[in-house]
């Protein structure tokens, strides 16, 4: 799960340069999106179930290794698809708000325009109650 979040965060850091004319930088909180996105959470839950099924299965070590590799490929593809959906939503919002650049909130101390709620709305995500960010 952490790997998927890191992949999504790294992807966002490199996207959307030149999306608009002369506006500020947009920020997307990937952690918040994946925490609130039922589609992502469902895939993560299924991954855990599938991993446990392989580990507790009766196959040989070689069979379990093959099954684990196939599972990894499956979920890598799913993660890419979900990341693309987030990227597309962020790109749309960036264009609407005429942002020059969108980066992930992770590692950003201050500044920028938080477009996370807009991206969540575009993905039909309802925010779950969460504590306020530290330092606020």
C-alpha positions in Angstrom: 0.0 0.0 0.0 2.8 2.4 0.9 4.5 1.6 -2.4 1.4 2.5 -4.4 1.1 5.8 -2.5 4.8 6.6 -3.2 4.3 5.8 -6.8 1.3 8.1 -7.0 3.1 10.9 -5.1 6.2 10.6 -7.4 3.9 10.7 -10.5 2.2 13.8 -9.3 5.5 15.6 -8.6 6.3 15.3 -12.3 3.0 16.2 -13.9 1.2 19.2 -15.2 4.0 21.7 -15.9 2.6 24.2 -18.3 -1.1 23.6 -17.7 -2.0 27.3 -17.6 -1.0 30.8 -18.3 0.1 32.7 -15.2 -1.4 31.3 -12.0 0.1 29.8 -8.8 1.1 26.3 -8.1 -1.6 23.8 -7.3 -1.2 21.1 -4.6 -2.8 17.7 -4.4 -2.9 15.7 -1.2 -2.5 12.2 -2.5 -2.6 10.6 1.0 -6.0 12.2 1.6 -7.3 11.1 -1.8 -6.3 7.5 -1.3 -7.7 7.5 2.2 -11.1 8.8 1.1 -11.4 7.0 -2.3 -13.5 3.9 -1.9 -12.3 2.5 -5.3 -8.7 2.6 -4.1 -9.5 1.2 -0.7 -11.4 -1.7 -2.2 -8.4 -2.6 -4.4 -6.1 -2.4 -1.4 -8.4 -4.6 0.7 -8.6 -7.2 -2.1 -4.8 -7.1 -2.5 -4.4 -8.0 1.2 -6.9 -10.8 0.9 -5.1 -12.1 -2.3 -1.7 -11.9 -0.6 -3.0 -13.8 2.4 -4.6 -16.4 0.2 -1.3 -17.0 -1.6 0.7 -17.2 1.6 -1.7 -19.7 3.2 -2.2 -21.7 0.1 -0.9 -25.3 -0.3 1.2 -24.7 -3.4 5.0 -25.1 -3.5 7.3 -22.2 -2.9 7.8 -21.8 -6.7 4.0 -21.8 -7.3 3.5 -19.2 -4.5 6.3 -17.1 -6.0 4.7 -17.2 -9.5 1.3 -16.3 -8.0 2.8 -13.5 -6.0 4.5 -12.1 -9.1 1.2 -12.3 -11.1 -0.6 -10.6 -8.3 2.1 -7.8 -8.2 1.7 -7.3 -12.0 -2.1 -7.2 -11.6 -2.1 -4.6 -8.9 0.7 -2.6 -10.6 -1.6 -2.2 -13.6 -4.5 -1.2 -11.3 -2.4 1.3 -9.5 -1.4 2.8 -12.8 -5.0 3.1 -13.8 -6.0 4.8 -10.6 -3.0 7.1 -10.8 -4.1 8.1 -14.3 -7.6 8.9 -13.1 -6.2 11.2 -10.4 -3.8 12.7 -12.9 -6.6 13.4 -15.4 -8.8 15.0 -12.7 -5.9 17.1 -11.5 -5.1 18.2 -15.0 -8.7 19.2 -15.6 -8.8 21.3 -12.4 -5.4 22.8 -13.2 -6.6 23.9 -16.6 -9.8 25.3 -15.1 -7.8 27.3 -12.5 -5.1 28.2 -14.9 -2.3 26.7 -12.8 1.2 26.4 -14.2 2.2 23.5 -12.1 0.6 20.9 -9.8 2.7 19.0 -7.2 1.8 16.7 -4.4 1.3 18.2 -0.9 3.8 15.7 0.6 7.0 17.6 1.3 5.5 21.1 0.7 5.8 23.3 3.8 3.6 26.2 2.6 2.2 28.0 -0.4 0.3 26.8 -3.4 -3.4 26.4 -4.0 -4.9 23.2 -2.6 -6.9 21.6 -5.4 -7.4 18.3 -3.5 -11.2 19.0 -2.8 -11.7 19.7 -6.5 -9.9 16.5 -7.6 -11.9 14.5 -5.1 -15.1 16.0 -6.4 -14.1 15.2 -9.9 -13.5 11.6 -8.8 -16.8 11.5 -6.8 -14.9 11.0 -3.5 -16.6 12.0 -0.3 -14.1 13.2 2.3 -13.9 11.2 5.5 -13.6 13.1 8.7 -9.9 13.6 9.5 -7.8 15.6 12.0 -6.6 19.0 10.9 -3.0 19.0 9.5 -0.3 19.7 12.1 1.0 23.2 12.2 -2.4 24.7 11.2 
